[in-house]
Amino acid sequence: MKYLLLLLLLALAFFMLGARRGRPREPEARDDRPAPPARPRAMLRCAECGMHLPADEALPGKGGVFCSAAHRSSFEAR
């Protein structure tokens, strides 16, 4: 009889743990909202190749802005 009672208690414990795990979270506790889109960034055009790149990544030079140091040096060499 005591084994039957022990088995019943274990089954009840597993049932309670499984029911708690399968239950959806509270709506206010869930954060399924998508992340806000990234803000647009100012784009500049490379004076050597014409590629557009973000302003914070552009390299300034004598003839404008450049996408790389190689393009800046080749443009300034001419």
HTML snippet that shows the backbone in 3Dmol.js (N, CA, C, O; Angstrom):
<script src="https://3Dmol.org/build/3Dmol-min.js"></script>
<div id="view" style="width:600px;height:400px;position:relative"></div>
<script>
const pdb = `
ATOM      1  N   MET A   1       0.818  -1.190   0.000  1.00  0.00           N
ATOM      2  CA  MET A   1       0.000   0.000   0.000  1.00  0.00           C
ATOM      3  C   MET A   1       0.870   1.266   0.000  1.00  0.00           C
ATOM      4  O   MET A   1       0.566   2.243  -0.684  1.00  0.00           O
ATOM      5  N   LYS A   2       1.955   1.225   0.781  1.00  0.00           N
ATOM      6  CA  LYS A   2       2.795   2.415   0.851  1.00  0.00           C
ATOM      7  C   LYS A   2       3.487   2.682  -0.494  1.00  0.00           C
ATOM      8  O   LYS A   2       3.748   3.838  -0.828  1.00  0.00           O
ATOM      9  N   TYR A   3       3.790   1.621  -1.277  1.00  0.00           N
ATOM     10  CA  TYR A   3       4.386   1.818  -2.600  1.00  0.00           C
ATOM     11  C   TYR A   3       3.390   2.461  -3.565  1.00  0.00           C
ATOM     12  O   TYR A   3       3.769   3.272  -4.410  1.00  0.00           O
ATOM     13  N   LEU A   4       2.133   2.099  -3.434  1.00  0.00           N
ATOM     14  CA  LEU A   4       1.088   2.692  -4.253  1.00  0.00           C
ATOM     15  C   LEU A   4       0.935   4.173  -3.930  1.00  0.00           C
ATOM     16  O   LEU A   4       0.782   4.998  -4.831  1.00  0.00           O
ATOM     17  N   LEU A   5       0.976   4.508  -2.648  1.00  0.00           N
ATOM     18  CA  LEU A   5       0.891   5.905  -2.232  1.00  0.00           C
ATOM     19  C   LEU A   5       2.108   6.689  -2.717  1.00  0.00           C
ATOM     20  O   LEU A   5       1.963   7.827  -3.163  1.00  0.00           O
ATOM     21  N   LEU A   6       3.287   6.111  -2.639  1.00  0.00           N
ATOM     22  CA  LEU A   6       4.508   6.754  -3.113  1.00  0.00           C
ATOM     23  C   LEU A   6       4.442   6.979  -4.630  1.00  0.00           C
ATOM     24  O   LEU A   6       4.812   8.045  -5.123  1.00  0.00           O
ATOM     25  N   LEU A   7       3.970   5.974  -5.356  1.00  0.00           N
ATOM     26  CA  LEU A   7       3.813   6.099  -6.799  1.00  0.00           C
ATOM     27  C   LEU A   7       2.810   7.186  -7.159  1.00  0.00           C
ATOM     28  O   LEU A   7       3.022   7.941  -8.108  1.00  0.00           O
ATOM     29  N   LEU A   8       1.730   7.266  -6.411  1.00  0.00           N
ATOM     30  CA  LEU A   8       0.711   8.291  -6.638  1.00  0.00           C
ATOM     31  C   LEU A   8       1.271   9.689  -6.376  1.00  0.00           C
ATOM     32  O   LEU A   8       0.978  10.618  -7.129  1.00  0.00           O
ATOM     33  N   LEU A   9       2.059   9.849  -5.337  1.00  0.00           N
ATOM     34  CA  LEU A   9       2.670  11.147  -5.028  1.00  0.00           C
ATOM     35  C   LEU A   9       3.683  11.553  -6.106  1.00  0.00           C
ATOM     36  O   LEU A   9       3.739  12.720  -6.494  1.00  0.00           O
ATOM     37  N   LEU A  10       4.473  10.605  -6.582  1.00  0.00           N
ATOM     38  CA  LEU A  10       5.424  10.917  -7.650  1.00  0.00           C
ATOM     39  C   LEU A  10       4.704  11.295  -8.939  1.00  0.00           C
ATOM     40  O   LEU A  10       5.111  12.236  -9.621  1.00  0.00           O
ATOM     41  N   ALA A  11       3.648  10.577  -9.276  1.00  0.00           N
ATOM     42  CA  ALA A  11       2.870  10.905 -10.476  1.00  0.00           C
ATOM     43  C   ALA A  11       2.252  12.284 -10.348  1.00  0.00           C
ATOM     44  O   ALA A  11       2.228  13.041 -11.319  1.00  0.00           O
ATOM     45  N   LEU A  12       1.752  12.624  -9.174  1.00  0.00           N
ATOM     46  CA  LEU A  12       1.169  13.947  -8.945  1.00  0.00           C
ATOM     47  C   LEU A  12       2.225  15.043  -9.074  1.00  0.00           C
ATOM     48  O   LEU A  12       1.947  16.101  -9.639  1.00  0.00           O
ATOM     49  N   ALA A  13       3.424  14.805  -8.561  1.00  0.00           N
ATOM     50  CA  ALA A  13       4.504  15.791  -8.662  1.00  0.00           C
ATOM     51  C   ALA A  13       4.906  16.007 -10.118  1.00  0.00           C
ATOM     52  O   ALA A  13       5.084  17.147 -10.546  1.00  0.00           O
ATOM     53  N   PHE A  14       5.052  14.923 -10.884  1.00  0.00           N
ATOM     54  CA  PHE A  14       5.401  15.065 -12.297  1.00  0.00           C
ATOM     55  C   PHE A  14       4.294  15.773 -13.076  1.00  0.00           C
ATOM     56  O   PHE A  14       4.571  16.568 -13.973  1.00  0.00           O
ATOM     57  N   PHE A  15       3.053  15.484 -12.734  1.00  0.00           N
ATOM     58  CA  PHE A  15       1.930  16.144 -13.396  1.00  0.00           C
ATOM     59  C   PHE A  15       1.943  17.642 -13.115  1.00  0.00           C
ATOM     60  O   PHE A  15       1.726  18.443 -14.024  1.00  0.00           O
ATOM     61  N   MET A  16       2.193  18.024 -11.877  1.00  0.00           N
ATOM     62  CA  MET A  16       2.212  19.451 -11.513  1.00  0.00           C
ATOM     63  C   MET A  16       3.373  20.172 -12.190  1.00  0.00           C
ATOM     64  O   MET A  16       3.203  21.296 -12.662  1.00  0.00           O
ATOM     65  N   LEU A  17       4.542  19.553 -12.247  1.00  0.00           N
ATOM     66  CA  LEU A  17       5.685  20.179 -12.917  1.00  0.00           C
ATOM     67  C   LEU A  17       5.434  20.308 -14.412  1.00  0.00           C
ATOM     68  O   LEU A  17       5.774  21.331 -15.007  1.00  0.00           O
ATOM     69  N   GLY A  18       4.849  19.293 -15.026  1.00  0.00           N
ATOM     70  CA  GLY A  18       4.562  19.337 -16.449  1.00  0.00           C
ATOM     71  C   GLY A  18       3.497  20.365 -16.784  1.00  0.00           C
ATOM     72  O   GLY A  18       3.590  21.035 -17.813  1.00  0.00           O
ATOM     73  N   ALA A  19       2.494  20.502 -15.941  1.00  0.00           N
ATOM     74  CA  ALA A  19       1.433  21.483 -16.186  1.00  0.00           C
ATOM     75  C   ALA A  19       1.976  22.896 -16.059  1.00  0.00           C
ATOM     76  O   ALA A  19       1.569  23.783 -16.811  1.00  0.00           O
ATOM     77  N   ARG A  20       2.887  23.121 -15.120  1.00  0.00           N
ATOM     78  CA  ARG A  20       3.446  24.458 -14.936  1.00  0.00           C
ATOM     79  C   ARG A  20       4.362  24.823 -16.107  1.00  0.00           C
ATOM     80  O   ARG A  20       4.377  25.971 -16.551  1.00  0.00           O
ATOM     81  N   ARG A  21       5.122  23.851 -16.602  1.00  0.00           N
ATOM     82  CA  ARG A  21       6.051  24.095 -17.689  1.00  0.00           C
ATOM     83  C   ARG A  21       5.329  24.337 -19.019  1.00  0.00           C
ATOM     84  O   ARG A  21       5.806  25.131 -19.831  1.00  0.00           O
ATOM     85  N   GLY A  22       4.220  23.692 -19.258  1.00  0.00           N
ATOM     86  CA  GLY A  22       3.506  23.815 -20.518  1.00  0.00           C
ATOM     87  C   GLY A  22       2.577  25.010 -20.582  1.00  0.00           C
ATOM     88  O   GLY A  22       2.072  25.328 -21.659  1.00  0.00           O
ATOM     89  N   ARG A  23       2.336  25.677 -19.477  1.00  0.00           N
ATOM     90  CA  ARG A  23       1.424  26.814 -19.436  1.00  0.00           C
ATOM     91  C   ARG A  23       2.081  28.043 -20.074  1.00  0.00           C
ATOM     92  O   ARG A  23       3.240  28.337 -19.780  1.00  0.00           O
ATOM     93  N   PRO A  24       1.354  28.772 -20.949  1.00  0.00           N
ATOM     94  CA  PRO A  24       1.945  29.990 -21.531  1.00  0.00           C
ATOM     95  C   PRO A  24       2.148  31.054 -20.464  1.00  0.00           C
ATOM     96  O   PRO A  24       1.439  31.101 -19.459  1.00  0.00           O
ATOM     97  N   ARG A  25       3.120  31.893 -20.708  1.00  0.00           N
ATOM     98  CA  ARG A  25       3.425  32.948 -19.750  1.00  0.00           C
ATOM     99  C   ARG A  25       2.324  34.007 -19.762  1.00  0.00           C
ATOM    100  O   ARG A  25       1.489  34.059 -20.665  1.00  0.00           O
ATOM    101  N   GLU A  26       2.354  34.818 -18.762  1.00  0.00           N
ATOM    102  CA  GLU A  26       1.392  35.919 -18.667  1.00  0.00           C
ATOM    103  C   GLU A  26       1.607  36.883 -19.825  1.00  0.00           C
ATOM    104  O   GLU A  26       2.752  37.097 -20.225  1.00  0.00           O
ATOM    105  N   PRO A  27       0.543  37.479 -20.383  1.00  0.00           N
ATOM    106  CA  PRO A  27       0.708  38.398 -21.528  1.00  0.00           C
ATOM    107  C   PRO A  27       1.589  39.600 -21.214  1.00  0.00           C
ATOM    108  O   PRO A  27       2.364  40.036 -22.066  1.00  0.00           O
ATOM    109  N   GLU A  28       1.482  40.142 -20.003  1.00  0.00           N
ATOM    110  CA  GLU A  28       2.305  41.310 -19.675  1.00  0.00           C
ATOM    111  C   GLU A  28       3.762  40.921 -19.424  1.00  0.00           C
ATOM    112  O   GLU A  28       4.650  41.769 -19.519  1.00  0.00           O
ATOM    113  N   ALA A  29       4.018  39.655 -19.107  1.00  0.00           N
ATOM    114  CA  ALA A  29       5.389  39.214 -18.867  1.00  0.00           C
ATOM    115  C   ALA A  29       6.096  38.873 -20.177  1.00  0.00           C
ATOM    116  O   ALA A  29       7.325  38.816 -20.215  1.00  0.00           O
ATOM    117  N   ARG A  30       5.341  38.647 -21.248  1.00  0.00           N
ATOM    118  CA  ARG A  30       5.934  38.279 -22.525  1.00  0.00           C
ATOM    119  C   ARG A  30       6.434  39.524 -23.245  1.00  0.00           C
ATOM    120  O   ARG A  30       5.828  40.592 -23.164  1.00  0.00           O
ATOM    121  N   ASP A  31       7.532  39.368 -23.940  1.00  0.00           N
ATOM    122  CA  ASP A  31       8.080  40.480 -24.715  1.00  0.00           C
ATOM    123  C   ASP A  31       8.332  39.986 -26.132  1.00  0.00           C
ATOM    124  O   ASP A  31       9.478  39.827 -26.553  1.00  0.00           O
ATOM    125  N   ASP A  32       7.239  39.744 -26.867  1.00  0.00           N
ATOM    126  CA  ASP A  32       7.339  39.237 -28.230  1.00  0.00           C
ATOM    127  C   ASP A  32       7.329  40.364 -29.261  1.00  0.00           C
ATOM    128  O   ASP A  32       7.253  40.112 -30.463  1.00  0.00           O
ATOM    129  N   ARG A  33       7.405  41.592 -28.789  1.00  0.00           N
ATOM    130  CA  ARG A  33       7.401  42.706 -29.734  1.00  0.00           C
ATOM    131  C   ARG A  33       8.702  42.710 -30.523  1.00  0.00           C
ATOM    132  O   ARG A  33       9.771  42.479 -29.958  1.00  0.00           O
ATOM    133  N   PRO A  34       8.623  42.967 -31.818  1.00  0.00           N
ATOM    134  CA  PRO A  34       9.864  43.032 -32.600  1.00  0.00           C
ATOM    135  C   PRO A  34      10.673  44.266 -32.217  1.00  0.00           C
ATOM    136  O   PRO A  34      10.127  45.272 -31.763  1.00  0.00           O
ATOM    137  N   ALA A  35      11.948  44.169 -32.403  1.00  0.00           N
ATOM    138  CA  ALA A  35      12.827  45.306 -32.112  1.00  0.00           C
ATOM    139  C   ALA A  35      12.523  46.441 -33.085  1.00  0.00           C
ATOM    140  O   ALA A  35      12.209  46.187 -34.248  1.00  0.00           O
ATOM    141  N   PRO A  36      12.612  47.673 -32.633  1.00  0.00           N
ATOM    142  CA  PRO A  36      12.349  48.784 -33.554  1.00  0.00           C
ATOM    143  C   PRO A  36      13.388  48.808 -34.669  1.00  0.00           C
ATOM    144  O   PRO A  36      14.539  48.429 -34.451  1.00  0.00           O
ATOM    145  N   PRO A  37      12.996  49.244 -35.850  1.00  0.00           N
ATOM    146  CA  PRO A  37      13.956  49.271 -36.962  1.00  0.00           C
ATOM    147  C   PRO A  37      15.086  50.264 -36.688  1.00  0.00           C
ATOM    148  O   PRO A  37      14.914  51.251 -35.973  1.00  0.00           O
ATOM    149  N   ALA A  38      16.218  49.977 -37.265  1.00  0.00           N
ATOM    150  CA  ALA A  38      17.384  50.851 -37.083  1.00  0.00           C
ATOM    151  C   ALA A  38      17.121  52.197 -37.757  1.00  0.00           C
ATOM    152  O   ALA A  38      16.470  52.273 -38.799  1.00  0.00           O
ATOM    153  N   ARG A  39      17.634  53.236 -37.148  1.00  0.00           N
ATOM    154  CA  ARG A  39      17.436  54.575 -37.705  1.00  0.00           C
ATOM    155  C   ARG A  39      18.284  54.722 -38.965  1.00  0.00           C
ATOM    156  O   ARG A  39      19.382  54.170 -39.038  1.00  0.00           O
ATOM    157  N   PRO A  40      17.787  55.456 -39.950  1.00  0.00           N
ATOM    158  CA  PRO A  40      18.574  55.660 -41.179  1.00  0.00           C
ATOM    159  C   PRO A  40      19.875  56.394 -40.875  1.00  0.00           C
ATOM    160  O   PRO A  40      19.927  57.253 -39.995  1.00  0.00           O
ATOM    161  N   ARG A  41      20.911  56.047 -41.605  1.00  0.00           N
ATOM    162  CA  ARG A  41      22.217  56.679 -41.426  1.00  0.00           C
ATOM    163  C   ARG A  41      22.545  57.498 -42.656  1.00  0.00           C
ATOM    164  O   ARG A  41      22.162  57.147 -43.772  1.00  0.00           O
ATOM    165  N   ALA A  42      23.251  58.582 -42.447  1.00  0.00           N
ATOM    166  CA  ALA A  42      23.671  59.427 -43.563  1.00  0.00           C
ATOM    167  C   ALA A  42      24.697  58.669 -44.400  1.00  0.00           C
ATOM    168  O   ALA A  42      25.637  58.081 -43.867  1.00  0.00           O
ATOM    169  N   MET A  43      24.503  58.693 -45.721  1.00  0.00           N
ATOM    170  CA  MET A  43      25.395  57.980 -46.629  1.00  0.00           C
ATOM    171  C   MET A  43      26.187  58.992 -47.461  1.00  0.00           C
ATOM    172  O   MET A  43      25.660  60.031 -47.858  1.00  0.00           O
ATOM    173  N   LEU A  44      27.445  58.675 -47.715  1.00  0.00           N
ATOM    174  CA  LEU A  44      28.314  59.507 -48.545  1.00  0.00           C
ATOM    175  C   LEU A  44      28.846  58.659 -49.689  1.00  0.00           C
ATOM    176  O   LEU A  44      28.846  57.430 -49.620  1.00  0.00           O
ATOM    177  N   ARG A  45      29.297  59.327 -50.737  1.00  0.00           N
ATOM    178  CA  ARG A  45      29.797  58.636 -51.921  1.00  0.00           C
ATOM    179  C   ARG A  45      31.311  58.766 -51.977  1.00  0.00           C
ATOM    180  O   ARG A  45      31.852  59.858 -51.800  1.00  0.00           O
ATOM    181  N   CYS A  46      32.000  57.648 -52.224  1.00  0.00           N
ATOM    182  CA  CYS A  46      33.451  57.651 -52.351  1.00  0.00           C
ATOM    183  C   CYS A  46      33.824  58.442 -53.604  1.00  0.00           C
ATOM    184  O   CYS A  46      33.248  58.232 -54.672  1.00  0.00           O
ATOM    185  N   ALA A  47      34.788  59.350 -53.469  1.00  0.00           N
ATOM    186  CA  ALA A  47      35.205  60.180 -54.604  1.00  0.00           C
ATOM    187  C   ALA A  47      35.988  59.372 -55.643  1.00  0.00           C
ATOM    188  O   ALA A  47      36.111  59.812 -56.786  1.00  0.00           O
ATOM    189  N   GLU A  48      36.513  58.217 -55.279  1.00  0.00           N
ATOM    190  CA  GLU A  48      37.309  57.411 -56.199  1.00  0.00           C
ATOM    191  C   GLU A  48      36.446  56.401 -56.963  1.00  0.00           C
ATOM    192  O   GLU A  48      36.474  56.375 -58.194  1.00  0.00           O
ATOM    193  N   CYS A  49      35.683  55.572 -56.250  1.00  0.00           N
ATOM    194  CA  CYS A  49      34.944  54.492 -56.912  1.00  0.00           C
ATOM    195  C   CYS A  49      33.444  54.730 -56.993  1.00  0.00           C
ATOM    196  O   CYS A  49      32.755  54.047 -57.751  1.00  0.00           O
ATOM    197  N   GLY A  50      32.926  55.678 -56.235  1.00  0.00           N
ATOM    198  CA  GLY A  50      31.502  55.977 -56.280  1.00  0.00           C
ATOM    199  C   GLY A  50      30.645  55.123 -55.362  1.00  0.00           C
ATOM    200  O   GLY A  50      29.422  55.265 -55.363  1.00  0.00           O
ATOM    201  N   MET A  51      31.242  54.254 -54.589  1.00  0.00           N
ATOM    202  CA  MET A  51      30.478  53.413 -53.670  1.00  0.00           C
ATOM    203  C   MET A  51      29.921  54.262 -52.531  1.00  0.00           C
ATOM    204  O   MET A  51      30.609  55.141 -52.011  1.00  0.00           O
ATOM    205  N   HIS A  52      28.661  53.995 -52.144  1.00  0.00           N
ATOM    206  CA  HIS A  52      28.058  54.706 -51.019  1.00  0.00           C
ATOM    207  C   HIS A  52      28.378  53.975 -49.729  1.00  0.00           C
ATOM    208  O   HIS A  52      28.337  52.746 -49.672  1.00  0.00           O
ATOM    209  N   LEU A  53      28.696  54.737 -48.699  1.00  0.00           N
ATOM    210  CA  LEU A  53      29.025  54.164 -47.407  1.00  0.00           C
ATOM    211  C   LEU A  53      28.539  55.087 -46.309  1.00  0.00           C
ATOM    212  O   LEU A  53      28.367  56.282 -46.550  1.00  0.00           O
ATOM    213  N   PRO A  54      28.311  54.566 -45.098  1.00  0.00           N
ATOM    214  CA  PRO A  54      27.856  55.400 -43.996  1.00  0.00           C
ATOM    215  C   PRO A  54      28.866  56.500 -43.681  1.00  0.00           C
ATOM    216  O   PRO A  54      30.076  56.305 -43.795  1.00  0.00           O
ATOM    217  N   ALA A  55      28.348  57.650 -43.287  1.00  0.00           N
ATOM    218  CA  ALA A  55      29.206  58.808 -43.025  1.00  0.00           C
ATOM    219  C   ALA A  55      30.201  58.548 -41.901  1.00  0.00           C
ATOM    220  O   ALA A  55      31.316  59.069 -41.934  1.00  0.00           O
ATOM    221  N   ASP A  56      29.819  57.755 -40.913  1.00  0.00           N
ATOM    222  CA  ASP A  56      30.753  57.510 -39.802  1.00  0.00           C
ATOM    223  C   ASP A  56      31.868  56.537 -40.177  1.00  0.00           C
ATOM    224  O   ASP A  56      32.821  56.388 -39.412  1.00  0.00           O
ATOM    225  N   GLU A  57      31.780  55.866 -41.335  1.00  0.00           N
ATOM    226  CA  GLU A  57      32.838  54.959 -41.788  1.00  0.00           C
ATOM    227  C   GLU A  57      33.695  55.575 -42.892  1.00  0.00           C
ATOM    228  O   GLU A  57      34.694  54.976 -43.291  1.00  0.00           O
ATOM    229  N   ALA A  58      33.337  56.737 -43.385  1.00  0.00           N
ATOM    230  CA  ALA A  58      34.056  57.368 -44.493  1.00  0.00           C
ATOM    231  C   ALA A  58      35.365  57.987 -44.002  1.00  0.00           C
ATOM    232  O   ALA A  58      35.449  58.487 -42.880  1.00  0.00           O
ATOM    233  N   LEU A  59      36.383  57.945 -44.862  1.00  0.00           N
ATOM    234  CA  LEU A  59      37.679  58.549 -44.552  1.00  0.00           C
ATOM    235  C   LEU A  59      37.778  59.883 -45.281  1.00  0.00           C
ATOM    236  O   LEU A  59      37.664  59.919 -46.506  1.00  0.00           O
ATOM    237  N   PRO A  60      37.985  60.974 -44.559  1.00  0.00           N
ATOM    238  CA  PRO A  60      38.101  62.276 -45.230  1.00  0.00           C
ATOM    239  C   PRO A  60      39.441  62.407 -45.945  1.00  0.00           C
ATOM    240  O   PRO A  60      40.449  61.832 -45.534  1.00  0.00           O
ATOM    241  N   GLY A  61      39.422  63.171 -47.014  1.00  0.00           N
ATOM    242  CA  GLY A  61      40.649  63.406 -47.776  1.00  0.00           C
ATOM    243  C   GLY A  61      40.608  64.764 -48.440  1.00  0.00           C
ATOM    244  O   GLY A  61      39.687  65.544 -48.199  1.00  0.00           O
ATOM    245  N   LYS A  62      41.610  65.063 -49.286  1.00  0.00           N
ATOM    246  CA  LYS A  62      41.695  66.366 -49.936  1.00  0.00           C
ATOM    247  C   LYS A  62      40.619  66.567 -50.996  1.00  0.00           C
ATOM    248  O   LYS A  62      40.190  67.698 -51.221  1.00  0.00           O
ATOM    249  N   GLY A  63      40.171  65.492 -51.654  1.00  0.00           N
ATOM    250  CA  GLY A  63      39.193  65.641 -52.728  1.00  0.00           C
ATOM    251  C   GLY A  63      37.803  65.187 -52.361  1.00  0.00           C
ATOM    252  O   GLY A  63      36.945  65.094 -53.238  1.00  0.00           O
ATOM    253  N   GLY A  64      37.544  64.900 -51.098  1.00  0.00           N
ATOM    254  CA  GLY A  64      36.236  64.424 -50.665  1.00  0.00           C
ATOM    255  C   GLY A  64      36.387  63.349 -49.622  1.00  0.00           C
ATOM    256  O   GLY A  64      37.325  63.355 -48.825  1.00  0.00           O
ATOM    257  N   VAL A  65      35.445  62.422 -49.640  1.00  0.00           N
ATOM    258  CA  VAL A  65      35.514  61.311 -48.693  1.00  0.00           C
ATOM    259  C   VAL A  65      35.750  60.021 -49.474  1.00  0.00           C
ATOM    260  O   VAL A  65      35.411  59.916 -50.653  1.00  0.00           O
ATOM    261  N   PHE A  66      36.347  59.030 -48.779  1.00  0.00           N
ATOM    262  CA  PHE A  66      36.758  57.801 -49.452  1.00  0.00           C
ATOM    263  C   PHE A  66      36.345  56.593 -48.628  1.00  0.00           C
ATOM    264  O   PHE A  66      36.146  56.675 -47.416  1.00  0.00           O
ATOM    265  N   CYS A  67      36.220  55.458 -49.330  1.00  0.00           N
ATOM    266  CA  CYS A  67      35.815  54.219 -48.659  1.00  0.00           C
ATOM    267  C   CYS A  67      37.004  53.488 -48.052  1.00  0.00           C
ATOM    268  O   CYS A  67      36.819  52.661 -47.159  1.00  0.00           O
ATOM    269  N   SER A  68      38.223  53.771 -48.516  1.00  0.00           N
ATOM    270  CA  SER A  68      39.400  53.104 -47.961  1.00  0.00           C
ATOM    271  C   SER A  68      40.614  54.010 -48.094  1.00  0.00           C
ATOM    272  O   SER A  68      40.602  54.984 -48.845  1.00  0.00           O
ATOM    273  N   ALA A  69      41.655  53.673 -47.356  1.00  0.00           N
ATOM    274  CA  ALA A  69      42.894  54.458 -47.410  1.00  0.00           C
ATOM    275  C   ALA A  69      43.555  54.313 -48.778  1.00  0.00           C
ATOM    276  O   ALA A  69      44.199  55.249 -49.252  1.00  0.00           O
ATOM    277  N   ALA A  70      43.405  53.147 -49.420  1.00  0.00           N
ATOM    278  CA  ALA A  70      43.993  52.947 -50.751  1.00  0.00           C
ATOM    279  C   ALA A  70      43.340  53.867 -51.774  1.00  0.00           C
ATOM    280  O   ALA A  70      44.028  54.437 -52.622  1.00  0.00           O
ATOM    281  N   HIS A  71      42.029  54.015 -51.705  1.00  0.00           N
ATOM    282  CA  HIS A  71      41.348  54.913 -52.634  1.00  0.00           C
ATOM    283  C   HIS A  71      41.710  56.373 -52.361  1.00  0.00           C
ATOM    284  O   HIS A  71      41.851  57.168 -53.290  1.00  0.00           O
ATOM    285  N   ARG A  72      41.858  56.715 -51.091  1.00  0.00           N
ATOM    286  CA  ARG A  72      42.254  58.083 -50.758  1.00  0.00           C
ATOM    287  C   ARG A  72      43.641  58.386 -51.306  1.00  0.00           C
ATOM    288  O   ARG A  72      43.851  59.450 -51.889  1.00  0.00           O
ATOM    289  N   SER A  73      44.586  57.474 -51.132  1.00  0.00           N
ATOM    290  CA  SER A  73      45.952  57.726 -51.587  1.00  0.00           C
ATOM    291  C   SER A  73      46.031  57.732 -53.119  1.00  0.00           C
ATOM    292  O   SER A  73      46.782  58.525 -53.686  1.00  0.00           O
ATOM    293  N   SER A  74      45.270  56.864 -53.796  1.00  0.00           N
ATOM    294  CA  SER A  74      45.312  56.866 -55.265  1.00  0.00           C
ATOM    295  C   SER A  74      44.662  58.124 -55.835  1.00  0.00           C
ATOM    296  O   SER A  74      45.112  58.640 -56.858  1.00  0.00           O
ATOM    297  N   PHE A  75      43.622  58.616 -55.194  1.00  0.00           N
ATOM    298  CA  PHE A  75      42.963  59.840 -55.656  1.00  0.00           C
ATOM    299  C   PHE A  75      43.872  61.046 -55.445  1.00  0.00           C
ATOM    300  O   PHE A  75      43.970  61.902 -56.325  1.00  0.00           O
ATOM    301  N   GLU A  76      44.539  61.128 -54.294  1.00  0.00           N
ATOM    302  CA  GLU A  76      45.407  62.249 -53.985  1.00  0.00           C
ATOM    303  C   GLU A  76      46.707  62.193 -54.780  1.00  0.00           C
ATOM    304  O   GLU A  76      47.360  63.222 -54.952  1.00  0.00           O
ATOM    305  N   ALA A  77      47.093  61.028 -55.264  1.00  0.00           N
ATOM    306  CA  ALA A  77      48.307  60.920 -56.075  1.00  0.00           C
ATOM    307  C   ALA A  77      48.083  61.490 -57.474  1.00  0.00           C
ATOM    308  O   ALA A  77      49.049  61.901 -58.117  1.00  0.00           O
ATOM    309  N   ARG A  78      46.882  61.528 -57.953  1.00  0.00           N
ATOM    310  CA  ARG A  78      46.597  62.076 -59.293  1.00  0.00           C
ATOM    311  C   ARG A  78      46.550  63.572 -59.265  1.00  0.00           C
ATOM    312  O   ARG A  78      46.323  64.202 -60.298  1.00  0.00           O
TER     313      ARG A  78
END
`;
const viewer = $3Dmol.createViewer("view");
viewer.addModel(pdb, "pdb");
viewer.setStyle({}, {cartoon: {color: "spectrum"}});
viewer.zoomTo();
viewer.render();
</script>
